[in-house]
Amino acid sequence: MQSQVSPKRKLKVRSVWISDIHLGFRGCSAELLLDFLHHVECEYLYLVGDIIDIWEMKKKMFWPQEHNNVIRTLLGKAKHNTKVVYVPGNHDEVLRDYDGMVFGNVEIKHDTIHTTATGRKLLILHGDEFDSVVKISPMLAKIGSRLYEFLLRANRYVNYVRRKMGFSYWSLAAFLKHKVKNAVQYISNFEEAVAHEAARQGVDGVVCGHIHRAEITQLHGIDYYNCGDWVESCTALVENPDGSMEILSWTELAAETSAIAQAA
């Protein structure tokens, strides 16, 4: 389920999961993420991989002030009553070498277990280890990453024209992923594989990222949650105080708020 929250009040939840921020990449929506982080208060904050895009930074250094502000805001939350856990992904996999260590009150874990307010156990991992393309051919994965980068650049021009015509934000990459048959099958296979691992470990559910597709569903008795990304959809998974789970779409909220401001 997706929800939208008024920007005029703080969002108080028990837990937050965000993934695939890709700091260091030009397509990162750092300003929207900062807006979200400034509006949310939580006990637990899980960074579910690809927070820093080291792949991209090896090609060309890009680190504007907004990206620095994201890091400072996350560290600030870790310092003030929020337990922050960083589960690295494939784009920031070098951090996996520091599994179990703590930096600036942020704990690094290869994967971890979260217990919800209702006592349900959730396995938290990035998910790239269940991506057959990444696992079998890292080089092919990087080619796919380049193609995805091209789509995101094209998307900026598409949305520039859409804004001029009065239309809302639209993701070309997301549209193609959901329309191309092989991509749909890939997403389905990925979700099945992640849910199977959760069942193998005897937990109630799993939270992951990696495929940039926010989702809440159930597969073979396992609750599957994907927190999405902060490149295309700008979504976060949250656990409410009563233990219920939902996806927040901050891109939609920003568009709605902008429309209200223009109407006023």
Sequence and secondary structure as in RCSB ss.txt:
>XXXX:A:sequence
MQSQVSPKRKLKVRSVWISDIHLGFRGCSAELLLDFLHHVECEYLYLVGDIIDIWEMKKKMFWPQEHNNVIRTLL
GKAKHNTKVVYVPGNHDEVLRDYDGMVFGNVEIKHDTIHTTATGRKLLILHGDEFDSVVKISPMLAKIGSRLYEF
LLRANRYVNYVRRKMGFSYWSLAAFLKHKVKNAVQYISNFEEAVAHEAARQGVDGVVCGHIHRAEITQLHGIDYY
NCGDWVESCTALVENPDGSMEILSWTELAAETSAIAQAA
>XXXX:A:secstr
 EE   TTS EE SEEEE    BTSTT  HHHHHHHHHHEE SEEEE S SB HHHHHHS    HHHHHHHHHHH
HHHHTT EEEE   STTGGGGGGTT EETTEEE SSEEEE TTS EEEE   GGG HHHHH HHHHHHHHHHHHH
HHHHHHHHHHHHHHTT     HHHHHHHHSHHHHHHHHHHHHHHHHHHHHTT SEEEE SSS  EEEEETTEEEE
E   TTTT EEEEE TTS EEEEEHHHHHHHHHHHHHH 
